[in-house]
Amino acid sequence: MTAKRSSLRIPAEANTAAWFFLAPALILIGIFFFLPVAASLLLSVTDFDIYGIANPGNTRFVGIQNYSKLLHTPDFWNALKNTFYFAFVGGPLTIAVSMGAALLLNSKLVRFKGFFRTLYFTPFVTTLVAVAIVWRYLYHTRYGLFNYGLSKIGIAPIDWLGDPHWAMPAIILMAVWKSFGYNMLIFIAGLQAIPEELYDAAEIDGASGWRRFWSITLPMLAPTLVFISVITMIGYFQLFAEPYVMTQGGPLRSTTSVVLLMYEEGFRWWRMGYAAAIAFVLFVVILIATLLQFRLQKDHT
């Protein structure tokens, strides 16, 4: 047994070589990720603002004062509510549309699959700012394509981006269209990994298409679904460009997200310490949401 263990021991030279090849990547990660994160954490416990930029000596340590102020600020809770609204409505909707498109394109009845995959994936690789500007014109109250279509069926025009009740649903609709193509390709890869023999056996046993979907497709897609759910939720919690370009956080702050609030505090009002505190609260929220998703998946497997 002793000889067997000693034969599996990795030589010191191999460890040295491994660290040598890993060092460049680890150094870059440390410089461009861990160091900025540590600096932001330090910034969040100070009152660093425009006066601190002019002279770092004006910066004072304030402890958790920024966090305390944040939790007693109505604007933050409103931004957090808007962010949750966007993530928990737009996220599942995006996943559902992605899965539906993947099932459709994976079907044997569909022709020109490569063309449609490219067509559906194109919005994802298009610049988000350009997409948001185009959709602003589509939502135009008088000349927009959506209101033109509604007028043809006798429905009065909707002020999509000017009505607090419609602004966030309008942004969600645009976000779903923009991002579902990426998830669709991942779902297609997951569907193609499911053995065809399972469907053949179920069909022989008389299982309907709906039954095969619930008993074979969904369980086999569970790891893919968890991955897509996690990356979609993380991305949607970081909502920024859509409201920044389309509504500037309005109307009546109904589309102000946590990241947009952080941007305003940090780069409009130059309250850098306060903005860093917002960033770390958002990090905790995303971490909790991700852990809950993994826990729910574990409980159902």
C-alpha positions in Angstrom: 0.0 0.0 0.0 2.9 2.4 0.8 4.5 1.8 -2.5 1.2 2.4 -4.3 0.7 5.7 -2.5 4.2 6.9 -3.2 3.8 6.0 -6.9 0.8 8.4 -7.1 2.5 11.3 -5.5 3.1 14.2 -7.9 6.8 15.2 -8.1 7.8 18.7 -6.9 9.0 19.5 -10.3 5.6 18.9 -11.8 4.0 21.3 -9.2 6.6 23.9 -10.0 5.9 23.6 -13.7 2.1 23.8 -13.2 2.4 27.0 -11.1 4.8 28.4 -13.7 2.2 28.0 -16.5 -0.7 29.2 -14.3 1.1 32.2 -13.1 0.4 34.6 -16.0 -3.3 33.9 -15.9 -3.4 34.1 -12.1 -1.5 37.4 -12.1 -3.9 38.9 -14.6 -6.9 37.7 -12.7 -5.5 39.2 -9.5 -4.7 42.5 -11.1 -7.9 43.0 -13.1 -10.4 41.2 -10.8 -9.4 40.7 -7.2 -7.5 43.9 -6.8 -10.4 46.1 -8.1 -12.9 44.2 -6.0 -10.8 44.7 -2.9 -10.4 48.4 -3.8 -14.1 48.7 -4.3 -14.8 47.1 -0.9 -12.4 49.6 0.7 -14.1 52.4 -1.2 -17.5 51.4 0.1 -16.5 52.1 3.7 -15.4 55.7 2.9 -17.0 58.9 1.9 -14.9 59.1 -1.3 -16.5 61.6 -3.6 -15.5 64.4 -6.0 -13.5 66.1 -3.3 -11.6 62.8 -2.7 -10.7 62.7 -6.4 -9.3 66.2 -6.1 -7.4 65.4 -3.0 -7.4 61.8 -1.5 -6.7 63.4 1.9 -10.3 64.6 2.0 -11.5 61.0 2.1 -12.8 59.8 5.5 -13.5 56.3 6.8 -17.2 56.0 7.6 -17.6 52.3 8.3 -21.0 50.9 7.4 -22.6 54.3 7.2 -23.0 54.0 3.4 -24.8 50.7 3.8 -27.0 52.1 6.5 -27.9 55.1 4.4 -28.5 52.9 1.4 -31.0 50.7 3.3 -32.9 53.7 4.5 -33.1 55.3 1.0 -36.5 54.9 -0.9 -34.7 55.2 -4.2 -32.7 52.1 -3.6 -35.7 50.0 -2.6 -37.5 51.2 -5.7 -34.5 50.3 -7.9 -34.3 46.9 -6.2 -38.0 46.3 -6.8 -37.6 47.3 -10.5 -34.6 45.0 -10.8 -36.5 42.0 -9.2 -39.4 42.8 -11.5 -37.2 42.7 -14.6 -35.3 39.6 -13.5 -38.2 37.4 -12.3 -40.5 38.3 -15.1 -38.1 38.7 -18.0 -35.8 35.8 -16.9 -38.4 33.0 -16.9 -40.0 34.5 -20.1 -36.6 34.4 -21.9 -36.0 30.9 -20.8 -39.4 29.7 -21.9 -39.0 31.4 -25.3 -35.5 30.0 -25.7 -36.7 26.5 -24.9 -39.7 26.8 -27.3 -37.5 27.9 -30.1 -35.0 25.2 -29.4 -37.7 22.5 -29.4 -39.0 23.9 -32.7 -35.6 24.0 -34.4 -34.7 20.6 -33.1 -37.8 19.0 -34.6 -37.5 16.8 -37.6 -40.3 18.7 -39.3 -38.4 22.0 -39.6 -36.3 22.7 -42.7 -33.4 25.2 -43.1 -32.4 24.8 -39.4 -29.1 26.5 -39.9 -30.7 29.6 -41.4 -33.2 30.0 -38.6 -30.5 29.4 -35.9 -28.4 32.2 -37.4 -31.5 34.4 -37.7 -32.5 34.0 -34.1 -29.0 34.3 -32.8 -28.3 37.5 -34.6 -29.9 39.9 -32.1 -27.7 38.5 -29.3 -24.5 39.6 -31.1 -25.9 43.0 -32.1 -24.8 45.9 -30.0 -27.3 46.5 -27.2 -27.2 50.2 -27.5 -28.0 50.0 -31.2 -30.9 47.6 -30.5 -32.3 49.8 -27.7 -32.3 52.9 -30.1 -34.1 50.9 -32.8 -36.7 49.7 -30.3 -37.2 53.2 -29.0 -38.5 54.1 -32.5 -40.6 50.9 -32.6 -42.3 52.1 -29.4 -42.9 55.6 -30.6 -46.3 56.7 -29.6 -47.4 58.1 -33.0 -45.0 56.6 -35.6 -44.0 53.3 -33.9 -44.6 50.0 -35.5 -46.3 48.5 -32.4 -48.9 51.3 -32.2 -49.4 51.1 -35.9 -50.3 47.4 -35.6 -52.6 48.1 -32.6 -54.4 50.8 -34.6 -55.2 48.3 -37.3 -57.2 46.2 -34.8 -58.9 49.2 -33.2 -56.7 49.6 -30.1 -55.7 53.1 -29.0 -52.0 54.0 -29.1 -50.0 53.1 -25.9 -47.3 55.4 -24.6 -44.9 52.4 -24.1 -41.9 54.3 -22.7 -43.8 57.2 -21.2 -46.3 55.3 -19.0 -45.0 54.0 -15.7 -47.2 50.9 -16.1 -45.9 50.0 -19.6 -42.3 51.1 -19.5 -40.8 48.1 -17.7 -42.9 45.5 -19.7 -41.7 47.2 -22.9 -38.1 46.9 -21.8 -38.6 43.2 -20.8 -40.1 42.5 -24.3 -37.0 44.0 -25.9 -34.6 42.1 -23.6 -36.3 38.8 -24.3 -36.0 39.4 -28.1 -32.4 40.4 -27.7 -31.1 37.5 -25.5 -33.2 34.4 -26.2 -31.0 33.3 -29.2 -28.0 32.5 -27.0 -30.0 30.4 -24.6 -31.7 28.7 -27.6 -28.4 27.4 -28.9 -27.4 26.0 -25.5 -30.8 24.3 -25.3 -30.4 22.8 -28.8 -27.0 21.4 -27.7 -28.7 19.8 -24.7 -31.5 18.4 -26.7 -29.1 16.8 -29.2 -27.3 15.1 -26.3 -30.5 13.2 -25.3 -30.4 9.6 -26.7 -33.0 9.1 -29.4 -33.6 5.6 -28.1 -35.5 7.0 -25.1 -38.0 8.7 -27.3 -38.4 5.6 -29.5 -39.0 3.4 -26.4 -41.6 5.9 -25.0 -43.4 6.1 -28.3 -43.6 2.3 -28.5 -45.1 2.3 -24.9 -47.8 4.7 -26.2 -46.5 7.9 -24.5 -47.9 11.1 -26.0 -45.7 14.0 -27.2 -46.6 16.0 -24.0 -45.8 13.0 -21.8 -42.4 12.5 -23.6 -41.6 16.1 -23.0 -42.3 16.0 -19.2 -40.8 12.5 -18.6 -37.8 12.6 -20.9 -36.9 16.0 -22.3 -37.2 18.1 -19.1 -35.4 15.7 -16.8 -32.6 15.2 -19.3 -32.3 18.9 -19.8 -32.1 19.7 -16.0 -28.3 20.5 -16.0 -28.7 22.7 -19.0 -31.7 24.4 -17.6 -29.9 25.1 -14.3 -27.0 26.6 -16.2 -29.2 28.8 -18.4 -31.3 29.9 -15.4 -28.2 31.0 -13.4 -26.5 32.9 -16.2 -29.8 34.5 -17.3 -30.7 35.7 -13.8 -27.2 37.0 -13.2 -27.3 39.0 -16.4 -30.8 40.3 -15.8 -30.0 41.5 -12.3 -27.3 43.7 -13.9 -29.9 45.6 -15.9 -28.4 48.9 -17.1 -28.1 49.7 -20.8 -31.8 49.2 -21.7 -33.3 51.8 -19.3 -30.3 54.1 -19.7 -30.8 54.4 -23.4 -34.5 54.0 -23.7 -36.0 55.8 -20.6 -33.1 57.2 -18.5 -34.7 55.5 -15.5 -38.1 57.1 -16.0 -41.0 57.6 -16.2 -41.3 58.4 -12.5 -38.3 56.2 -11.8 -40.3 53.1 -12.8 -37.3 51.6 -14.8 -34.5 52.7 -12.6 -32.4 49.6 -11.8 -29.8 49.0 -9.1 -27.0 49.3 -11.6 -28.4 52.4 -13.1 -28.7 53.9 -9.6 -25.2 52.9 -8.9 -24.1 54.6 -12.2 -26.0 57.8 -11.3 -24.5 58.0 -7.8 -21.0 57.2 -8.9 -20.6 59.0 -12.2 -23.3 61.7 -12.2 -23.1 62.8 -8.5 -19.5 61.5 -7.9 -20.4 59.7 -4.7 -18.0 56.9 -5.3 -18.1 55.4 -1.8 -21.9 55.2 -1.8 -21.9 53.7 -5.3 -19.5 51.0 -4.3 -21.8 50.1 -1.4 -24.7 49.7 -3.9 -22.4 47.4 -6.0 -21.7 45.1 -3.0 -25.3 44.9 -2.0 -26.2 43.9 -5.5 -23.4 41.3 -5.4 -25.0 39.8 -2.2 -28.4 39.8 -3.9 -27.1 38.0 -6.9 -25.2 35.5 -4.8 -28.3 34.7 -2.7 -30.4 34.3 -5.8 -27.8 31.9 -7.4 -27.5 29.8 -4.3 -31.3 29.5 -4.1 -31.5 28.3 -7.7 -28.8 25.6 -7.0 -30.7 24.6 -3.8 -34.0 24.3 -5.5 -32.4 22.3 -8.3 -30.8 20.0 -5.7 -34.1 19.5 -3.9 -35.8 18.4 -7.2 -33.1 15.9 -8.3 
